[in-house]
Amino acid sequence: MLERPARVRVVGRAVTGNSLGCELLETQQMKALRFFDPADMVVGVEAGLSFEELCSLLGEQSMQLPLNAWFPNATLGSMVAANSFGPDRMFGGGVRDSIIGIEYVNGLGKLVKAGGKVVKNVTGYDVSRMMIGSRGGLGCITAVNFKLIPQTKNPAVMRFEAPDLAQLGTLQAFVADRQPLDWCQLRWQNGCWQMAFGISGNRPRLMALRQRLAAFLAAGWRFSDEAELSPEWQWARQENRKCGFLKDVVSLFSTPYGHLHLQAPTSHWTASRLNALARPGRILVVHPFGGDAHLFIPPQEDLSGLQQELSAWATLEWIAVPDHSVGIYPGLVVPLPPAFEFIQHLKAQLDPGDIFVAPFYQIENSPNLPREIT
């Protein structure tokens, strides 16, 4: 009789703790460059290559992948599996907008390839999209192909610091007016809001854009080339924001903070809701036009009212703890994602033996929703 294969959890890098009682399958040694064609603006890499390593490689040819990593050592496979699009999603697109091909091993032990090396490709079914956000529960991603864009020229930052979010309406007006922004981010820490957005281009275009934006801006806004930013605004530099935009936040912690990743439609990030989350001691990183935020909660804070605080977000799509080593809140109700039944159907087809373990797929599907994550 054949022995049942060991259950495995796919991770891009070493993790602390393994409460799921399964083998860990690390992909971080799979770093080969399959191909790189700057002229066609495409690249193919193995899944264990980190985003930081890829950025360095692409930068040598003045190219970039328009995604963002939470941390520099995030691997490309884990970013696809977690659908880690980052803070520039609205302006630069997400994982599904950049991926053109994928290779993975499913629960039947088959090596599956889909897509190709060019942008216009109809080879096989579009299973690349299916693996985005799969959390390692449908198989082990071994390689990914991406389309690229030219590297940003002369990046500059418009910034504003204030104790409130009165200027959030200004930023929303920018987007409604289709102003060509590169990114936008808000940060709450030490009792103050920092608001910033990026613009870029050749010098004549940059100066013309600056003059056009001046009609929208209040007196407190400041313009800076990225090279001129002071230390407290270093997070707004392209290399810091694109490659590990949370690492500087975590570096401020003397003790581990709890980390909640909140996702909601862009229209839900209002000043009143954000101010309600901005309590003393917390750090909040918000991407109001990408639809997500990262809430860091100090360990000494009483969490008894957290569920009630979040219940005001009646249409919040879901709340997740992205890194189980940072902190889990027992009893926190997490709504199931849309199309959860279809996701479970894919799991049954691609991994009928339930070889690949991912907490996301272990939520009991019952009428009594939402369920608790434990």
HELIX and SHEET records of a PDB file:
HELIX    1   1 PHE A   51  GLY A   59  1                                   9    
HELIX    2   2 LEU A   76  ALA A   82  1                                   7    
HELIX    3   3 ARG A   89  GLY A   92  1                                   4    
HELIX    4   4 VAL A   95  SER A   98  1                                   4    
HELIX    5   5 VAL A  127  MET A  131  1                                   5    
HELIX    6   6 LEU A  168  ALA A  176  1                                   9    
HELIX    7   7 ARG A  203  ALA A  214  1                                  12    
HELIX    8   8 GLU A  226  GLU A  228  5                                   3    
HELIX    9   9 PRO A  231  ALA A  236  5                                   6    
HELIX   10  10 GLN A  238  LYS A  242  1                                   5    
HELIX   11  11 LYS A  247  VAL A  250  1                                   4    
HELIX   12  12 THR A  266  HIS A  268  5                                   3    
HELIX   13  13 ALA A  271  LEU A  277  1                                   7    
HELIX   14  14 LEU A  306  SER A  311  1                                   6    
HELIX   15  15 PHE A  340  LEU A  350  1                                  11    
HELIX   16  16 PRO A  359  GLN A  362  5                                   4    
SHEET    1   A 2 VAL A   8  VAL A  11  0                                        
SHEET    2   A 2 GLU A  23  GLU A  26  1                                        
SHEET    1   B 5 LEU A  33  ASP A  37  0                                        
SHEET    2   B 5 VAL A  42  GLU A  46 -1                                        
SHEET    3   B 5 GLY A 139  LYS A 147 -1                                        
SHEET    4   B 5 ILE A  99  ASN A 106 -1                                        
SHEET    5   B 5 LEU A 111  GLY A 115 -1                                        
SHEET    1   C 2 MET A  63  GLN A  64  0                                        
SHEET    2   C 2 ILE A 149  PRO A 150 -1                                        
SHEET    1   D 8 ARG A 222  ASP A 225  0                                        
SHEET    2   D 8 ALA A 156  ALA A 162 -1                                        
SHEET    3   D 8 CYS A 192  ILE A 199 -1                                        
SHEET    4   D 8 TRP A 183  GLN A 189 -1                                        
SHEET    5   D 8 ILE A 283  HIS A 287 -1                                        
SHEET    6   D 8 ASP A 292  ILE A 297 -1                                        
SHEET    7   D 8 GLY A 258  GLN A 263 -1                                        
SHEET    8   D 8 TRP A 318  ALA A 320 -1                                        
SHEET    1   E 2 VAL A 333  VAL A 334  0                                        
SHEET    2   E 2 ARG A 371  GLU A 372 -1                                        
END                                                                             
